[in-house]
Amino acid sequence: DGKSVYLEIDDNRQEVGTT
């Protein structure tokens, strides 16, 4: 989608690209 999604990992949010 060309958008960035945020996944909550270890109580921290890391910016990852959508696949």
C-alpha positions in Angstrom: 0.0 0.0 0.0 3.1 2.2 0.3 2.1 3.1 3.8 3.9 2.6 7.0 2.3 0.5 9.8 3.3 0.4 13.4 3.5 -2.9 15.2 3.7 -2.9 18.9 6.7 -5.0 19.9 8.2 -5.3 23.4 5.9 -2.4 24.4 7.8 -0.4 21.8 6.5 0.7 18.4 8.7 0.0 15.4 8.0 1.5 12.0 7.8 -1.3 9.4 6.8 -1.1 5.8 3.7 -2.9 4.7 4.1 -6.0 2.7 
